[in-house]
Amino acid sequence: MITWIIIALVIVIGTTFFLYYNRFVRLSHQIDNSLAQIDVQLKKRSDLIPNLLSAVKGYMKHERAAIKEVTDARKALVGATGVEAKMKAGNQLQSALKSIFAIAEGYPDLKANTNFLQLQQELSAIEDKVAYARQYYNDGIMSYNVMTTVVPGMWFAKMYGFNKREYLKIAEAERAVPKVEF
């Protein structure tokens, strides 16, 4: 009888070790996948930029600085490695695109151009997907970090070498409330 109890206890303990290890691995893969989804959306956005610039160039002959800013920001995004560098380059590109769209307001023919409008809508949709992917990534980080800090998960995390991960954060400059004047 005692032998059966010991065997059952060993099975329960062994199963617990496997379950926690698998849960950490599953959460890690979810985080990696969500980061890859962010990369996919950022790549889609950077692939649309040349089309947008070609639609804009014909109208904005005197706005070379803004076009160059977008081109440079796109190059930085394509060449970025690492999460922080990609997020920083993505934010710079987003800022540069906002300036292009703001300048476009002064060109009624451009605002009416079907290609420009379609590209603008596609970029807007991609921005929404990037925001969602970032949120999904941070949600995965939260689940993972909770597992590494609550009992008994924290014991298993230490045992298996799983450490807390960092959230994607926005820059301080982006947190500032925009000033609106009429």
C-alpha positions as CSV (number, residue, x, y, z in Angstrom):
1,M,0.0,0.0,0.0
2,I,2.8,2.5,0.9
3,T,4.5,1.5,-2.3
4,W,1.5,2.5,-4.3
5,I,1.2,5.8,-2.5
6,I,4.9,6.5,-3.2
7,I,4.5,5.6,-6.8
8,A,1.4,7.9,-7.1
9,L,3.2,10.7,-5.4
10,V,6.2,10.4,-7.8
11,I,3.8,10.4,-10.8
12,V,2.0,13.5,-9.5
13,I,5.3,15.3,-8.8
14,G,6.8,14.3,-12.1
15,T,3.6,15.4,-14.0
16,T,3.7,18.8,-12.2
17,F,7.3,19.3,-13.3
18,F,6.4,18.5,-16.9
19,L,3.3,20.6,-16.9
20,Y,5.1,23.7,-15.6
21,Y,8.0,23.3,-18.0
22,N,5.6,22.9,-20.9
23,R,3.6,25.9,-19.8
24,F,6.7,28.1,-19.7
25,V,7.8,26.8,-23.1
26,R,4.3,27.4,-24.6
27,L,4.3,31.0,-23.2
28,S,7.8,31.6,-24.6
29,H,6.8,30.5,-28.0
30,Q,3.6,32.6,-27.9
31,I,5.8,35.6,-27.1
32,D,8.2,34.8,-29.9
33,N,5.3,34.3,-32.3
34,S,3.7,37.6,-31.4
35,L,7.1,39.4,-31.8
36,A,7.3,37.8,-35.3
37,Q,3.8,39.1,-36.1
38,I,5.0,42.6,-35.2
39,D,7.9,42.1,-37.6
40,V,5.6,41.0,-40.3
41,Q,3.4,44.1,-40.0
42,L,6.4,46.4,-39.8
43,K,7.7,44.7,-43.0
44,K,4.4,45.2,-44.7
45,R,4.4,48.8,-43.8
46,S,7.9,49.4,-45.0
47,D,7.1,47.6,-48.3
48,L,4.2,50.1,-48.9
49,I,6.5,53.1,-48.4
50,P,8.1,53.1,-51.9
51,N,4.6,53.0,-53.5
52,L,3.5,55.8,-51.3
53,L,6.5,57.9,-52.1
54,S,6.1,57.4,-55.8
55,A,2.5,58.5,-55.6
56,V,3.6,61.6,-53.5
57,K,6.7,62.6,-55.5
58,G,4.8,63.9,-58.5
59,Y,2.8,66.3,-56.4
60,M,5.3,67.3,-53.7
61,K,8.2,68.5,-55.8
62,H,9.1,71.1,-53.1
63,E,8.9,68.7,-50.1
64,R,12.2,66.8,-50.6
65,A,13.1,67.0,-46.9
66,A,9.9,65.2,-45.9
67,I,10.4,62.5,-48.5
68,K,14.0,62.0,-47.5
69,E,13.0,61.7,-43.9
70,V,10.5,58.9,-44.8
71,T,13.1,57.2,-47.0
72,D,15.8,57.3,-44.2
73,A,13.3,56.1,-41.6
74,R,12.4,53.2,-43.8
75,K,16.1,52.3,-44.3
76,A,16.6,52.4,-40.5
77,L,13.6,50.1,-40.0
78,V,14.7,47.6,-42.6
79,G,18.3,47.5,-41.2
80,A,17.2,47.4,-37.5
81,T,18.0,44.3,-35.5
82,G,16.7,43.6,-32.0
83,V,13.4,44.5,-30.5
84,E,14.3,48.0,-29.2
85,A,16.0,49.1,-32.4
86,K,13.0,47.9,-34.5
87,M,10.5,49.7,-32.2
88,K,12.5,52.9,-32.3
89,A,12.9,52.7,-36.1
90,G,9.2,51.9,-36.5
91,N,8.3,54.9,-34.4
92,Q,10.5,57.2,-36.5
93,L,8.9,55.9,-39.7
94,Q,5.4,56.5,-38.2
95,S,6.4,60.0,-37.3
96,A,7.8,60.7,-40.8
97,L,4.7,59.3,-42.4
98,K,2.6,61.6,-40.3
99,S,4.5,64.6,-41.6
100,I,4.0,63.4,-45.2
101,F,0.2,63.1,-44.6
102,A,0.2,66.5,-42.9
103,I,2.0,68.1,-45.9
104,A,-0.4,66.3,-48.2
105,E,-3.3,68.3,-46.8
106,G,-1.9,71.3,-48.7
107,Y,-2.1,69.4,-52.1
108,P,-5.8,68.9,-53.0
109,D,-4.9,67.0,-56.1
110,L,-2.9,64.5,-54.1
111,K,-5.6,64.1,-51.5
112,A,-8.0,63.2,-54.3
113,N,-5.5,60.7,-55.9
114,T,-7.0,57.2,-55.7
115,N,-3.6,55.5,-55.3
116,F,-2.6,57.9,-52.5
117,L,-5.9,57.3,-50.7
118,Q,-5.6,53.6,-51.0
119,L,-2.1,53.5,-49.7
120,Q,-3.1,55.8,-46.9
121,Q,-5.9,53.4,-45.9
122,E,-3.6,50.4,-46.1
123,L,-1.0,52.1,-43.9
124,S,-3.7,53.0,-41.4
125,A,-4.9,49.4,-41.4
126,I,-1.3,48.2,-40.9
127,E,-0.9,50.6,-38.0
128,D,-3.9,49.2,-36.3
129,K,-2.5,45.7,-36.8
130,V,0.9,46.8,-35.4
131,A,-0.9,48.2,-32.3
132,Y,-2.9,45.0,-31.9
133,A,0.3,42.9,-32.3
134,R,2.1,45.0,-29.7
135,Q,-0.8,44.6,-27.3
136,Y,-0.9,40.8,-27.9
137,Y,2.9,40.7,-27.3
138,N,2.6,42.6,-24.0
139,D,-0.3,40.4,-22.9
140,G,1.9,37.3,-23.5
141,I,4.7,39.0,-21.5
142,M,2.2,39.6,-18.7
143,S,1.1,36.0,-18.6
144,Y,4.7,34.8,-18.7
145,N,5.9,37.2,-16.0
146,V,3.0,36.3,-13.7
147,M,4.0,32.7,-14.0
148,T,7.6,33.6,-13.1
149,T,6.5,35.5,-10.0
150,V,3.7,33.5,-8.4
151,V,4.2,30.4,-6.2
152,P,4.8,27.7,-7.3
153,G,5.6,29.0,-10.8
154,M,8.5,31.1,-9.6
155,W,10.2,28.0,-8.2
156,F,9.9,26.2,-11.5
157,A,11.0,29.3,-13.4
158,K,14.2,29.5,-11.4
159,M,14.7,25.7,-11.7
160,Y,14.3,25.8,-15.5
161,G,16.1,29.1,-16.1
162,F,13.1,31.1,-17.3
163,N,13.5,34.8,-16.4
164,K,11.1,37.7,-16.6
165,R,10.9,39.4,-19.9
166,E,10.5,43.1,-20.8
167,Y,7.3,44.7,-22.1
168,L,7.4,46.8,-25.3
169,K,7.3,50.4,-24.1
170,I,6.5,53.6,-25.9
171,A,9.0,56.5,-25.7
172,E,8.4,59.3,-23.2
173,A,8.0,61.7,-26.1
174,E,5.0,59.7,-27.3
175,R,3.4,59.7,-23.9
176,A,3.0,63.5,-23.9
177,V,-0.5,64.8,-24.4
178,P,-0.7,66.5,-27.8
179,K,-1.3,70.2,-27.7
180,V,-4.5,71.1,-29.6
181,E,-5.1,74.7,-30.5
182,F,-8.0,76.3,-32.3
